[in-house]
Amino acid sequence: MKTISATELARNLRRVLDRVAAEGEEIVIERNHEQIARLVAGPGRQNALEAMADLYHTLPDDVAATWETDARGNRWKGSKVAKGVRDPWAS
């Protein structure tokens, strides 16, 4: 973890942000020798499949086995699932 001054950050903002984004480096920002902030890389981008890939691990087996049937029923007013699962991004 690197420490820089607020002045150095202001003078080199683009370079510092590029380093955080590209290398995932965490940078501590100090003003008057006091830590005031940390810059950390944001979460990486994921597609829907990657984001939902482990969802089934969080459901109990009995719930996972019946989720589609439950969704097709009129359990919640006005909510129905179309027959079959489709890719919402497919054109």
CYANA upper distance limits for C-alpha pairs under 8 A (distance plus 0.5 A):
  1 MET  CA     25 GLU  CA      7.23
  1 MET  CA     26 GLU  CA      5.82
  1 MET  CA     27 ILE  CA      6.20
  1 MET  CA     28 VAL  CA      7.59
  2 LYS  CA     25 GLU  CA      8.35
  2 LYS  CA     26 GLU  CA      7.24
  2 LYS  CA     27 ILE  CA      5.43
  2 LYS  CA     28 VAL  CA      6.63
  3 THR  CA     27 ILE  CA      6.19
  3 THR  CA     28 VAL  CA      5.07
  3 THR  CA     29 ILE  CA      6.37
  3 THR  CA     30 GLU  CA      7.56
  4 ILE  CA      8 GLU  CA      6.77
  4 ILE  CA      9 LEU  CA      7.26
  4 ILE  CA     27 ILE  CA      7.67
  4 ILE  CA     28 VAL  CA      6.76
  4 ILE  CA     29 ILE  CA      5.66
  4 ILE  CA     30 GLU  CA      6.64
  5 SER  CA      9 LEU  CA      6.79
  5 SER  CA     29 ILE  CA      5.98
  5 SER  CA     30 GLU  CA      5.23
  5 SER  CA     31 ARG  CA      6.34
  5 SER  CA     33 HIS  CA      8.46
  6 ALA  CA     10 ALA  CA      6.65
  6 ALA  CA     29 ILE  CA      6.33
  6 ALA  CA     30 GLU  CA      6.30
  6 ALA  CA     31 ARG  CA      6.10
  7 THR  CA     11 ARG  CA      6.77
  8 GLU  CA     12 ASN  CA      6.55
  8 GLU  CA     13 LEU  CA      8.48
  9 LEU  CA     13 LEU  CA      5.62
  9 LEU  CA     16 VAL  CA      7.38
  9 LEU  CA     29 ILE  CA      8.13
 12 ASN  CA     16 VAL  CA      6.61
 13 LEU  CA     17 LEU  CA      6.55
 14 ARG  CA     18 ASP  CA      6.53
 15 ARG  CA     19 ARG  CA      6.77
 16 VAL  CA     20 VAL  CA      6.83
 17 LEU  CA     21 ALA  CA      6.58
 18 ASP  CA     22 ALA  CA      6.35
 19 ARG  CA     23 GLU  CA      6.02
 19 ARG  CA     24 GLY  CA      7.58
 19 ARG  CA     25 GLU  CA      7.07
 20 VAL  CA     24 GLY  CA      5.33
 20 VAL  CA     25 GLU  CA      5.29
 20 VAL  CA     26 GLU  CA      6.89
 20 VAL  CA     27 ILE  CA      7.98
 20 VAL  CA     39 LEU  CA      7.77
 20 VAL  CA     40 VAL  CA      6.92
 20 VAL  CA     41 ALA  CA      6.12
 21 ALA  CA     25 GLU  CA      8.10
 21 ALA  CA     41 ALA  CA      6.01
 21 ALA  CA     42 GLY  CA      8.26
 24 GLY  CA     40 VAL  CA      7.48
 24 GLY  CA     41 ALA  CA      5.88
 25 GLU  CA     40 VAL  CA      7.30
 25 GLU  CA     41 ALA  CA      7.71
 26 GLU  CA     38 ARG  CA      7.40
 26 GLU  CA     39 LEU  CA      6.16
 26 GLU  CA     40 VAL  CA      5.31
 26 GLU  CA     41 ALA  CA      7.68
 27 ILE  CA     38 ARG  CA      6.07
 27 ILE  CA     39 LEU  CA      5.58
 27 ILE  CA     40 VAL  CA      7.25
 28 VAL  CA     35 GLN  CA      7.24
 28 VAL  CA     36 ILE  CA      8.29
 28 VAL  CA     37 ALA  CA      6.49
 28 VAL  CA     38 ARG  CA      4.91
 28 VAL  CA     39 LEU  CA      6.89
 29 ILE  CA     35 GLN  CA      6.37
 29 ILE  CA     36 ILE  CA      6.43
 29 ILE  CA     37 ALA  CA      5.70
 29 ILE  CA     38 ARG  CA      6.36
 29 ILE  CA     39 LEU  CA      8.14
 30 GLU  CA     34 GLU  CA      5.59
 30 GLU  CA     35 GLN  CA      4.86
 30 GLU  CA     36 ILE  CA      6.01
 30 GLU  CA     37 ALA  CA      7.63
 31 ARG  CA     35 GLN  CA      7.08
 31 ARG  CA     36 ILE  CA      7.07
 46 GLN  CA     50 GLU  CA      6.24
 46 GLN  CA     51 ALA  CA      6.47
 47 ASN  CA     51 ALA  CA      6.75
 48 ALA  CA     52 MET  CA      6.54
 49 LEU  CA     53 ALA  CA      6.08
 54 ASP  CA     58 THR  CA      7.88
 55 LEU  CA     59 LEU  CA      7.64
 56 TYR  CA     64 ALA  CA      7.35
 59 LEU  CA     63 VAL  CA      6.76
 59 LEU  CA     64 ALA  CA      6.22
 60 PRO  CA     64 ALA  CA      6.66
 61 ASP  CA     65 ALA  CA      6.60
 62 ASP  CA     66 THR  CA      7.12
 63 VAL  CA     67 TRP  CA      6.41
 66 THR  CA     70 ASP  CA      6.60
 67 TRP  CA     71 ALA  CA      6.53
 68 GLU  CA     72 ARG  CA      6.71
 68 GLU  CA     81 VAL  CA      8.48
 69 THR  CA     73 GLY  CA      6.92
 70 ASP  CA     74 ASN  CA      8.42
 70 ASP  CA     75 ARG  CA      7.36
 71 ALA  CA     75 ARG  CA      7.71
 71 ALA  CA     79 SER  CA      8.04
 71 ALA  CA     80 LYS  CA      6.63
 71 ALA  CA     81 VAL  CA      6.38
 72 ARG  CA     80 LYS  CA      5.67
 72 ARG  CA     81 VAL  CA      5.63
 72 ARG  CA     82 ALA  CA      7.91
 72 ARG  CA     83 LYS  CA      8.50
 73 GLY  CA     80 LYS  CA      7.23
 74 ASN  CA     78 GLY  CA      7.66
 74 ASN  CA     79 SER  CA      7.08
 74 ASN  CA     80 LYS  CA      7.11
 75 ARG  CA     79 SER  CA      8.16
